[in-house]
Amino acid sequence: MIKIKYSLVVGLISTFYTTLSFGAYQLNLQTPVTPIAREIYGLHMAILWFCVGIFIAVFGAMLYALLKHRKSLGHEAQQFHENTLVEIIWTIMPFCILGVMAYPASKTILSMKNTAAPEMTIKVTGYQWKWGYDYLEEGVSFYSALSTPRDQIENRAPKGEHYLREVDNPMVVPTGKRIRVLLTASDVIHAWWVPALGIKQDAIPGFIRDAWFSVETPGTYRGQCAELCGKDHGFMPIVVEAVEPEKYAAWLEEQKKKQAAAQLDPNKVYALEEFKTIGEKVYTANCVACHQADGKGIPGVFKGLDGSPIATGPKEQHVDIVMDGKPGTAMAAFAALLSDTEIAAVITYERNSWGNKTGDMIQPSEIKAYRK
């Protein structure tokens, strides 16, 4: 018995100190950094306190009635079946309460939907499982994918500070600009959600949805896909970096130079070793999460490419599955995601890496012909 009581005391003390260690844990909405996020936060708090007031009034009246009119004080229950005045009051009061709530809510919703007069526009496309960003006026495009090391995900290494909430290429925007975001998806429904910016909008294949924000404070703001989009739904974070206009201009110039340097000639006839090097980069950026760096895949989940019938069989079948994907599986279609040169390079890499030694190649011209 003494041991049990001692364990209980130790457990309670441990729980107390553990609770203290989570003193910074946030139960409310994230701190808003945009005008629309502030409106949402203000609406949330106003409705919350309004509901608290209703709760106190209703349950206060109930508690008063229970205490002051209980049987032990000699009160007897009254018997009645109808009261027209009471029925009118309990019909009108909720109507008035909803009317009071509806005005600020409608005002905030209209502000959220007002995407007119943007100073810049970014198209955001959801893929399984990454995001594509197109800066429409600047001609800059890139993909943003999870950068958390696989060792952390598989518990072979300690978790980092931003575990599953870090990306290789964040979306960079200037502060003080009204930014319109066009949202769509290439495969299934995704949702672009960054709480601090006040944006949560579905990205639906075949549709364009829009939203807007204007960041006032430089910083890094994190979110994630808020729609169950498949097996790796939890591995699809969003990172938005807001910087001063001068830093943004420098970043934009750097991106344009990188994009120009990375352009691959679709008319060139590539040598095997050169093309394998290019294909490895494409594979690492797009395929390694499922098929793994060693080409072995993930047993029971994703098939390996090392020695697979696709990667060692007829080239046409390999091209077909990379271009069009495989319905009913996690194998996405890359025809719209990658250029002719990138697709040809990654197929060449897969057919001539690990234990695969086919010795054959796919040139960009073959992919171009396949598209026709």
C-alpha positions as CSV (number, residue, x, y, z in Angstrom):
1,M,0.0,0.0,0.0
2,I,2.8,2.4,0.9
3,K,4.5,1.6,-2.4
4,I,1.3,2.3,-4.3
5,K,0.8,5.7,-2.5
6,Y,4.5,6.6,-3.1
7,S,4.1,5.8,-6.8
8,L,0.9,7.9,-7.0
9,V,2.6,10.9,-5.4
10,V,5.6,10.6,-7.7
11,G,3.3,10.4,-10.7
12,L,1.4,13.5,-9.7
13,I,4.5,15.5,-9.1
14,S,5.9,14.3,-12.5
15,T,2.6,15.2,-14.2
16,F,2.7,18.7,-12.6
17,Y,6.2,19.5,-13.8
18,T,5.5,18.0,-17.2
19,T,2.5,20.4,-17.4
20,L,4.7,23.3,-16.5
21,S,7.1,22.4,-19.3
22,F,4.3,22.9,-21.8
23,G,3.6,26.4,-20.5
24,A,4.0,27.8,-24.0
25,Y,1.5,25.4,-25.5
26,Q,-1.1,27.4,-27.5
27,L,-4.7,26.5,-27.4
28,N,-6.0,29.6,-29.3
29,L,-5.6,30.5,-32.9
30,Q,-2.1,31.4,-34.1
31,T,-1.0,35.0,-33.8
32,P,-2.4,36.8,-36.9
33,V,0.1,38.6,-39.2
34,T,-2.3,39.7,-42.0
35,P,-5.4,42.0,-42.0
36,I,-7.7,39.1,-42.9
37,A,-6.2,36.9,-40.2
38,R,-6.8,39.7,-37.6
39,E,-10.4,39.9,-38.7
40,I,-10.9,36.2,-38.4
41,Y,-9.2,36.3,-34.9
42,G,-11.4,39.2,-33.8
43,L,-14.5,37.5,-35.0
44,H,-13.5,34.3,-33.3
45,M,-12.9,36.0,-30.0
46,A,-16.1,38.1,-30.2
47,I,-18.3,35.1,-30.9
48,L,-16.5,33.1,-28.2
49,W,-17.2,35.7,-25.5
50,F,-20.7,36.2,-26.8
51,C,-21.3,32.4,-26.3
52,V,-19.7,32.6,-22.8
53,G,-22.2,35.3,-21.9
54,I,-25.1,33.1,-23.2
55,F,-23.7,30.2,-21.3
56,I,-23.5,32.2,-18.0
57,A,-27.0,33.6,-18.5
58,V,-28.7,30.3,-19.3
59,F,-26.9,28.1,-16.8
60,G,-27.0,30.8,-14.2
61,A,-30.8,30.9,-14.4
62,M,-30.9,27.1,-14.3
63,L,-28.6,27.0,-11.2
64,Y,-30.6,29.7,-9.5
65,A,-33.9,27.9,-10.1
66,L,-32.4,24.6,-8.9
67,L,-31.1,26.2,-5.7
68,K,-33.9,28.5,-4.8
69,H,-36.8,26.4,-5.8
70,R,-35.8,23.0,-4.6
71,K,-38.1,20.6,-2.8
72,S,-36.1,20.9,0.5
73,L,-37.2,24.5,0.8
74,G,-40.8,23.6,0.5
75,H,-41.4,24.5,-3.2
76,E,-43.7,22.3,-5.3
77,A,-43.4,21.9,-9.0
78,Q,-46.0,23.9,-11.0
79,Q,-47.9,22.0,-13.6
80,F,-48.5,23.9,-16.9
81,H,-48.4,22.9,-20.6
82,E,-48.4,26.1,-22.6
83,N,-47.2,29.7,-22.3
84,T,-47.5,31.8,-25.4
85,L,-45.3,34.6,-24.1
86,V,-42.5,32.2,-23.3
87,E,-42.7,30.5,-26.7
88,I,-42.6,33.9,-28.4
89,I,-39.6,34.9,-26.4
90,W,-37.6,31.7,-27.0
91,T,-38.3,32.0,-30.7
92,I,-37.4,35.7,-31.1
93,M,-34.3,35.7,-28.8
94,P,-32.3,33.1,-30.8
95,F,-33.2,34.9,-34.0
96,C,-31.9,38.1,-32.6
97,I,-28.7,36.4,-31.3
98,L,-28.0,34.8,-34.7
99,G,-28.6,38.2,-36.4
100,V,-26.1,39.9,-34.1
101,M,-23.5,37.1,-34.9
102,A,-24.3,37.1,-38.7
103,Y,-23.3,40.7,-39.3
104,P,-19.6,40.5,-38.3
105,A,-19.3,37.0,-39.7
106,S,-20.7,38.1,-43.1
107,K,-18.4,41.2,-43.1
108,T,-15.4,39.0,-42.5
109,I,-16.4,36.5,-45.2
110,L,-16.8,39.2,-47.7
111,S,-13.3,40.5,-46.8
112,M,-11.9,37.0,-47.3
113,K,-13.5,36.7,-50.7
114,N,-12.5,40.1,-52.0
115,T,-9.4,39.3,-54.1
116,A,-9.7,42.4,-56.3
117,A,-6.7,44.7,-57.1
118,P,-3.8,42.3,-56.2
119,E,-0.3,43.6,-56.5
120,M,1.1,40.2,-57.4
121,T,-0.4,36.8,-58.2
122,I,0.9,33.3,-57.3
123,K,-0.6,30.1,-58.7
124,V,-0.4,27.3,-56.2
125,T,-0.9,23.7,-57.4
126,G,-1.3,20.7,-55.1
127,Y,0.3,17.4,-56.1
128,Q,0.6,14.1,-54.3
129,W,2.6,15.1,-52.2
130,K,4.1,18.5,-52.8
131,W,3.2,22.0,-53.9
132,G,4.0,23.8,-57.1
133,Y,4.4,27.6,-57.1
134,D,4.1,29.8,-60.2
135,Y,4.9,33.5,-59.9
136,L,2.7,34.5,-62.9
137,E,4.0,38.0,-63.5
138,E,7.7,37.0,-62.9
139,G,7.9,33.7,-64.9
140,V,9.4,31.9,-61.9
141,S,8.2,28.4,-61.0
142,F,9.4,25.7,-58.6
143,Y,8.2,22.8,-56.5
144,S,8.1,22.7,-52.7
145,A,8.4,19.3,-50.9
146,L,9.0,18.0,-47.4
147,S,12.7,18.2,-46.4
148,T,12.5,16.3,-43.1
149,P,15.2,13.5,-43.3
150,R,13.8,10.0,-43.7
151,D,15.9,8.9,-40.7
152,Q,13.7,11.2,-38.5
153,I,10.5,9.9,-39.9
154,E,11.5,6.3,-39.3
155,N,12.8,7.1,-35.8
156,R,16.4,6.4,-36.6
157,A,17.4,10.0,-35.6
158,P,16.1,12.6,-33.1
159,K,13.2,14.8,-34.4
160,G,14.1,18.3,-35.5
161,E,12.6,21.5,-34.4
162,H,10.3,21.7,-37.4
163,Y,9.7,18.0,-37.8
164,L,7.3,17.4,-40.9
165,R,6.9,21.2,-41.2
166,E,10.0,22.0,-43.3
167,V,10.4,22.2,-47.0
168,D,13.2,22.4,-49.5
169,N,11.9,25.4,-51.4
170,P,9.6,27.8,-49.3
171,M,7.2,30.2,-50.9
172,V,8.8,33.6,-50.6
173,V,6.7,36.8,-50.6
174,P,7.4,40.5,-50.0
175,T,5.8,42.2,-47.0
176,G,3.3,45.0,-47.5
177,K,2.0,43.6,-50.8
178,R,-1.6,42.5,-51.5
179,I,-1.0,39.0,-52.8
180,R,-3.6,36.9,-54.7
181,V,-3.3,33.2,-54.5
182,L,-4.8,31.0,-57.3
183,L,-5.3,27.4,-56.0
184,T,-5.8,24.2,-58.0
185,A,-4.7,20.6,-58.0
186,S,-3.4,18.1,-60.5
187,D,-4.7,14.8,-59.0
188,V,-6.9,14.8,-55.9
189,I,-8.4,17.5,-53.6
190,H,-5.8,19.3,-51.4
191,A,-6.2,22.3,-49.1
192,W,-3.7,25.1,-48.7
193,W,-3.8,26.2,-45.1
194,V,-1.5,28.7,-43.3
195,P,-3.2,29.7,-40.1
196,A,-1.1,32.8,-39.4
197,L,-2.0,34.2,-42.8
198,G,-5.7,33.5,-42.4
199,I,-6.0,31.3,-45.4
200,K,-7.5,27.8,-45.7
201,Q,-8.7,27.1,-49.2
202,D,-9.4,23.8,-51.0
203,A,-7.3,23.1,-54.2
204,I,-9.6,21.1,-56.5
205,P,-8.6,19.5,-59.8
206,G,-10.2,21.3,-62.8
207,F,-11.1,24.4,-60.7
208,I,-9.4,27.6,-59.8
209,R,-10.1,28.9,-56.3
210,D,-8.6,32.2,-55.0
211,A,-7.7,33.8,-51.8
212,W,-5.5,36.8,-50.7
213,F,-3.2,37.9,-48.0
214,S,-0.8,40.8,-47.1
215,V,1.9,40.0,-44.6
216,E,2.9,42.9,-42.4
217,T,5.7,41.3,-40.4
218,P,8.7,39.5,-41.9
219,G,9.0,35.9,-40.7
220,T,8.5,32.3,-41.5
221,Y,4.9,31.0,-41.4
222,R,4.1,27.3,-41.5
223,G,1.0,25.4,-42.5
224,Q,0.1,22.1,-44.2
225,C,-2.4,20.4,-46.5
226,A,-5.7,20.3,-44.6
227,E,-7.4,17.8,-46.8
228,L,-6.9,14.0,-46.6
229,C,-5.2,13.6,-49.9
230,G,-3.7,10.1,-49.7
231,K,-1.3,8.0,-47.8
232,D,1.4,10.7,-47.4
233,H,-1.1,13.5,-46.5
234,G,0.9,14.3,-43.4
235,F,4.1,14.8,-45.4
236,M,2.8,17.9,-47.4
237,P,3.8,21.0,-45.4
238,I,3.6,24.6,-46.4
239,V,6.3,27.2,-45.6
240,V,5.8,30.9,-46.4
241,E,8.7,33.2,-45.9
242,A,7.8,36.9,-45.8
243,V,10.8,39.3,-46.4
244,E,11.3,43.0,-47.0
245,P,10.7,44.1,-50.6
246,E,14.5,44.6,-51.2
247,K,15.3,41.0,-50.1
248,Y,12.4,39.7,-52.1
249,A,13.8,41.4,-55.3
250,A,17.2,39.9,-54.6
251,W,15.6,36.4,-54.1
252,L,13.6,36.8,-57.3
253,E,16.6,37.7,-59.3
254,E,18.5,34.7,-57.9
255,Q,15.6,32.4,-58.8
256,K,15.5,33.6,-62.4
257,K,19.2,32.9,-62.7
258,K,18.9,29.4,-61.3
259,Q,15.9,28.7,-63.6
260,A,17.8,29.9,-66.6
261,A,20.9,27.8,-65.7
262,A,18.8,24.7,-65.1
263,Q,17.0,24.9,-68.5
264,L,17.6,21.7,-70.4
265,D,17.8,21.6,-74.2
266,P,14.9,19.5,-75.5
267,N,16.5,19.2,-78.9
268,K,19.8,17.9,-77.7
269,V,20.9,14.2,-78.1
270,Y,22.4,13.3,-74.7
271,A,25.1,10.8,-73.9
272,L,24.3,8.1,-71.4
273,E,26.4,9.2,-68.4
274,E,25.5,12.8,-68.8
275,F,21.8,11.9,-68.9
276,K,22.1,9.6,-65.9
277,T,23.5,12.5,-63.9
278,I,20.5,14.7,-64.9
279,G,18.1,11.9,-64.3
280,E,19.4,11.3,-60.8
281,K,18.6,14.9,-59.8
282,V,15.1,14.5,-61.2
283,Y,14.7,11.2,-59.4
284,T,15.8,12.6,-56.1
285,A,13.4,15.5,-56.4
286,N,10.3,13.5,-57.5
287,C,10.7,9.8,-56.9
288,V,13.0,9.0,-54.0
289,A,10.3,9.4,-51.3
290,C,8.4,6.4,-52.6
291,H,11.0,4.3,-54.4
292,Q,13.9,5.2,-52.1
293,A,17.4,6.2,-53.0
294,D,18.5,2.5,-53.5
295,G,15.6,1.8,-55.8
296,K,14.3,-0.9,-53.4
297,G,11.0,0.9,-52.6
298,I,9.1,0.4,-49.3
299,P,8.1,-3.3,-49.0
300,G,4.3,-3.7,-48.9
301,V,3.8,-0.1,-49.8
302,F,5.8,1.0,-52.9
303,K,7.3,-1.4,-55.3
304,G,11.0,-1.2,-56.0
305,L,12.6,-0.2,-59.3
306,D,15.7,-2.2,-58.9
307,G,15.2,-5.3,-61.1
308,S,11.5,-4.5,-61.7
309,P,9.8,-5.6,-64.9
310,I,9.0,-2.0,-65.7
311,A,12.6,-0.6,-65.4
312,T,14.1,-3.6,-67.2
313,G,11.4,-4.4,-69.7
314,P,10.2,-2.6,-72.9
315,K,11.0,1.1,-72.9
316,E,7.4,1.9,-74.1
317,Q,5.9,0.5,-70.9
318,H,8.3,2.5,-68.8
319,V,7.5,5.7,-70.6
320,D,3.8,5.0,-70.4
321,I,3.7,4.5,-66.6
322,V,5.9,7.6,-65.9
323,M,3.8,9.8,-68.2
324,D,0.3,8.6,-67.3
325,G,0.7,7.0,-63.8
326,K,-1.2,4.0,-62.7
327,P,-4.9,4.4,-61.7
328,G,-5.8,3.0,-58.3
329,T,-2.2,3.4,-57.0
330,A,-0.1,6.1,-55.6
331,M,1.9,6.3,-58.9
332,A,1.1,9.8,-60.1
333,A,1.2,10.9,-63.7
334,F,4.2,13.1,-64.4
335,A,3.3,14.2,-68.0
336,A,2.2,17.6,-66.7
337,L,4.8,17.9,-63.9
338,L,8.0,17.3,-65.8
339,S,9.5,18.5,-69.1
340,D,10.3,16.1,-72.0
341,T,13.9,16.2,-71.1
342,E,13.3,15.6,-67.4
343,I,11.1,12.6,-68.1
344,A,13.6,11.1,-70.6
345,A,16.4,11.6,-68.1
346,V,14.7,10.0,-65.1
347,I,13.7,7.0,-67.2
348,T,17.2,6.6,-68.5
349,Y,18.5,6.8,-64.9
350,E,16.1,4.2,-63.6
351,R,17.0,1.8,-66.4
352,N,20.7,2.1,-65.8
353,S,21.1,2.4,-62.1
354,W,21.4,0.0,-59.1
355,G,21.2,-3.5,-60.6
356,N,19.5,-2.3,-63.8
357,K,22.0,-2.3,-66.7
358,T,19.8,-2.2,-69.8
359,G,22.2,0.1,-71.6
360,D,19.3,1.8,-73.5
361,M,18.2,5.4,-73.4
362,I,15.2,7.6,-73.9
363,Q,15.8,10.9,-75.6
364,P,13.6,14.0,-75.2
365,S,12.5,13.7,-78.8
366,E,10.9,10.3,-78.0
367,I,8.9,11.9,-75.1
368,K,7.8,14.7,-77.4
369,A,6.5,12.2,-79.9
370,Y,4.7,10.3,-77.2
371,R,2.8,13.4,-76.2
372,K,1.4,13.7,-79.7
